[in-house]
Amino acid sequence: MNRIVIALLALAPVCVSAAEWKGEGELGYTSTAGNSDAETLNAKLAVTVEYDQWKHVLGLSALQASSNKVRSAERYEFTHKSNYAYSDKSYVFASLRYDNDQFSGYDYQSSLAAGIGSQLIKTAVHSLDVAVGPGYRSMQDSVTGQVDNRVILKLDAQYAYQISEYASLSEVLTVESGSDNTYTESITSLKMKINGNLSSKISYTIKQNSVVPVGTERTDTLTSVSLVYGF
């Protein structure tokens, strides 16, 4: 599985002079609840590159918080997904995710996956994209240091609703299910255009592991109000 994913990612075109680039930078205030309760700032960066039949999506995010000079939240995440379209609506994909959350009960969670996807709905108002495939996940227990490696089934779903010229609603769902643990992440966002490339965004994130180390909560939530700059 690792070789398949790495090979597909490596096949991405290196000549991107004619590629279409777009992205978003986000900075905002957040309130977290669950394994960490704090008020803090978070930052995100998302970049999309499209070239011929290829589409590459890169995501970076960071969250830090301190309470009474004691760190109460610290999380970093990196994601990458490459799609190769073989028809107007269908594609094959390879993806990777690395999550380092010091308050989740795991030092890190990483996964590689590959499979097929389809754009089930695409109109001027609604869009729905679903992808599924097998993968491989590695997790390290923050208490014992034990590393657990498992085969997983990964599901990605993205829905977007263009409410008006100035407002849009989106839902991004990720599920990584293995024999020992199922990781689920749901991000619901409402974005409102302010002026030009500047928008405001309200988002609600739920992250859950079905099995966690003793003394750790299974579910974390994050509510964020932020400014977004598109480029």
C-alpha positions as CSV (number, residue, x, y, z in Angstrom):
1,M,0.0,0.0,0.0
2,N,2.8,2.4,0.9
3,R,4.5,1.8,-2.4
4,I,1.3,2.4,-4.4
5,V,0.6,5.7,-2.6
6,I,4.2,6.9,-3.0
7,A,4.3,5.9,-6.7
8,L,1.0,7.8,-7.4
9,L,2.3,10.9,-5.6
10,A,5.6,10.7,-7.5
11,L,3.8,10.6,-10.9
12,A,2.5,14.1,-10.3
13,P,3.8,16.4,-13.1
14,V,6.8,18.4,-12.2
15,C,6.2,21.0,-14.9
16,V,3.7,23.4,-13.3
17,S,4.4,26.6,-15.2
18,A,1.0,26.3,-16.9
19,A,-0.8,25.0,-13.8
20,E,-3.7,26.7,-12.1
21,W,-2.8,27.7,-8.5
22,K,-5.2,28.9,-5.8
23,G,-5.2,28.9,-2.0
24,E,-6.5,30.3,1.3
25,G,-4.7,31.6,4.3
26,E,-6.7,31.6,7.6
27,L,-6.1,33.2,11.0
28,G,-8.6,33.3,13.7
29,Y,-9.8,33.0,17.3
30,T,-10.8,29.6,18.6
31,S,-12.5,28.1,21.6
32,T,-11.7,24.4,22.3
33,A,-13.4,21.8,24.5
34,G,-12.6,18.2,25.3
35,N,-9.1,17.1,26.0
36,S,-8.0,20.7,26.0
37,D,-10.0,23.7,27.1
38,A,-8.6,27.0,26.1
39,E,-8.9,30.2,24.1
40,T,-6.2,30.7,21.5
41,L,-5.3,31.6,17.9
42,N,-5.1,29.1,15.1
43,A,-3.6,29.3,11.6
44,K,-4.4,27.3,8.4
45,L,-3.0,27.3,4.9
46,A,-4.6,25.4,1.9
47,V,-3.2,25.3,-1.6
48,T,-4.7,23.6,-4.7
49,V,-2.8,23.0,-7.9
50,E,-4.5,21.7,-11.1
51,Y,-2.6,20.6,-14.2
52,D,-4.1,18.6,-17.1
53,Q,-5.8,15.6,-15.4
54,W,-4.1,16.2,-12.0
55,K,-5.3,17.9,-8.9
56,H,-3.1,18.3,-5.8
57,V,-4.4,19.7,-2.5
58,L,-2.0,20.6,0.3
59,G,-3.1,21.5,3.8
60,L,-1.3,22.8,6.9
61,S,-2.8,23.8,10.2
62,A,-1.5,24.8,13.7
63,L,-3.2,25.3,17.0
64,Q,-1.5,26.5,20.2
65,A,-2.8,27.8,23.5
66,S,-1.6,28.5,27.0
67,S,-3.5,29.1,30.3
68,N,-1.7,30.7,33.2
69,K,1.6,30.2,31.4
70,V,0.9,26.5,31.0
71,R,0.4,25.0,27.5
72,S,-3.1,23.7,27.3
73,A,-3.4,22.9,23.5
74,E,-0.9,22.1,20.9
75,R,-1.7,20.5,17.5
76,Y,-0.1,20.4,14.1
77,E,-1.5,18.7,11.0
78,F,-0.3,18.1,7.5
79,T,-2.4,16.7,4.7
80,H,-1.8,16.0,1.0
81,K,-4.1,14.5,-1.6
82,S,-3.4,13.9,-5.3
83,N,-6.2,13.1,-7.8
84,Y,-5.8,11.8,-11.4
85,A,-9.0,12.1,-13.3
86,Y,-9.8,9.3,-15.8
87,S,-13.2,10.7,-16.7
88,D,-15.3,13.9,-16.3
89,K,-16.5,12.8,-12.8
90,S,-14.2,10.0,-11.6
91,Y,-10.6,9.8,-10.5
92,V,-8.1,7.8,-8.6
93,F,-6.4,9.3,-5.6
94,A,-3.5,9.0,-3.1
95,S,-3.5,10.8,0.2
96,L,-1.5,11.2,3.4
97,R,-2.2,12.7,6.7
98,Y,0.0,13.5,9.7
99,D,-1.5,14.7,13.0
100,N,0.5,15.6,16.0
101,D,-1.8,16.5,18.9
102,Q,-0.2,16.5,22.3
103,F,-3.5,16.4,24.1
104,S,-5.2,13.5,22.2
105,G,-3.6,10.6,24.0
106,Y,-1.4,9.9,20.9
107,D,1.9,11.5,20.1
108,Y,1.0,11.2,16.4
109,Q,-1.4,9.7,14.0
110,S,-0.4,9.2,10.4
111,S,-2.1,7.5,7.5
112,L,-1.6,6.7,3.8
113,A,-4.4,5.7,1.5
114,A,-5.3,5.2,-2.2
115,G,-8.5,4.5,-4.0
116,I,-11.2,5.9,-6.3
117,G,-13.4,9.0,-6.1
118,S,-16.3,10.5,-7.9
119,Q,-17.9,13.9,-8.1
120,L,-21.5,12.9,-7.5
121,I,-23.0,16.4,-7.7
122,K,-21.7,19.5,-9.5
123,T,-24.0,22.4,-10.1
124,A,-23.7,26.1,-9.7
125,V,-25.3,25.8,-6.2
126,H,-24.4,22.3,-4.9
127,S,-21.4,20.0,-5.2
128,L,-20.6,16.6,-3.6
129,D,-17.4,14.7,-3.9
130,V,-16.8,11.2,-2.3
131,A,-13.6,9.1,-2.3
132,V,-12.9,5.7,-0.7
133,G,-10.1,3.3,-0.6
134,P,-7.8,1.1,1.6
135,G,-4.9,2.5,3.6
136,Y,-2.4,2.1,6.4
137,R,-2.3,3.9,9.7
138,S,0.3,4.4,12.4
139,M,-0.4,5.7,15.9
140,Q,1.8,6.1,18.9
141,D,0.4,6.0,22.5
142,S,1.6,9.0,24.4
143,V,1.7,7.1,27.7
144,T,3.3,3.8,26.8
145,G,5.1,4.9,23.6
146,Q,3.7,1.8,21.9
147,V,3.2,2.2,18.1
148,D,0.2,0.5,16.5
149,N,0.1,-0.1,12.8
150,R,-3.1,-1.2,11.1
151,V,-4.8,-1.5,7.7
152,I,-7.7,0.9,7.4
153,L,-10.5,1.9,5.1
154,K,-10.6,5.6,4.4
155,L,-13.6,7.7,3.4
156,D,-13.5,11.3,2.3
157,A,-16.6,13.4,1.6
158,Q,-16.9,17.1,0.7
159,Y,-20.1,19.0,0.2
160,A,-20.5,22.6,-0.7
161,Y,-23.6,24.8,-0.9
162,Q,-23.4,28.3,-2.5
163,I,-26.0,30.1,-0.6
164,S,-25.6,33.4,-2.4
165,E,-22.9,35.4,-4.2
166,Y,-21.4,36.3,-0.8
167,A,-22.1,33.3,1.4
168,S,-21.3,29.5,1.2
169,L,-21.7,26.5,3.4
170,S,-19.4,23.5,3.4
171,E,-19.0,20.1,5.1
172,V,-15.8,18.0,5.1
173,L,-15.9,14.5,6.5
174,T,-13.0,12.2,7.0
175,V,-13.3,8.6,8.4
176,E,-10.4,6.2,8.9
177,S,-11.7,2.9,10.1
178,G,-9.5,0.0,11.3
179,S,-9.9,-3.1,13.4
180,D,-8.7,-1.3,16.6
181,N,-9.9,2.3,16.2
182,T,-12.0,4.5,14.0
183,Y,-10.9,8.1,13.6
184,T,-13.6,10.6,12.5
185,E,-13.3,14.3,11.6
186,S,-16.1,16.6,10.7
187,I,-15.6,20.3,9.7
188,T,-18.7,22.4,9.1
189,S,-18.0,25.9,7.8
190,L,-19.9,29.1,6.9
191,K,-17.9,31.6,4.8
192,M,-19.0,35.1,4.1
193,K,-17.3,37.4,1.6
194,I,-16.3,40.8,3.0
195,N,-14.5,42.5,0.2
196,G,-12.3,41.3,-2.7
197,N,-10.2,38.3,-1.5
198,L,-11.1,38.8,2.2
199,S,-13.8,36.7,3.9
200,S,-14.9,35.7,7.3
201,K,-15.5,32.1,8.4
202,I,-17.2,30.4,11.2
203,S,-16.4,26.7,11.6
204,Y,-17.1,23.9,14.0
205,T,-14.8,20.9,14.0
206,I,-15.4,17.5,15.7
207,K,-12.5,15.0,16.0
208,Q,-13.1,11.6,17.5
209,N,-11.2,8.4,18.2
210,S,-13.4,5.4,19.1
211,V,-10.6,4.0,21.3
212,V,-8.2,6.2,23.3
213,P,-5.7,5.7,26.2
214,V,-7.0,5.7,29.7
215,G,-7.6,9.2,31.0
216,T,-8.2,10.7,27.6
217,E,-11.5,11.8,26.1
218,R,-12.6,10.3,22.8
219,T,-14.0,13.6,21.4
220,D,-12.5,17.0,20.9
221,T,-14.4,20.0,19.5
222,L,-13.1,23.3,18.1
223,T,-15.2,26.4,17.3
224,S,-13.4,29.0,15.2
225,V,-14.2,32.5,14.0
226,S,-11.5,33.6,11.5
227,L,-10.5,35.8,8.7
228,V,-9.7,34.2,5.4
229,Y,-7.6,35.6,2.5
230,G,-7.9,33.9,-0.9
231,F,-5.2,34.0,-3.5
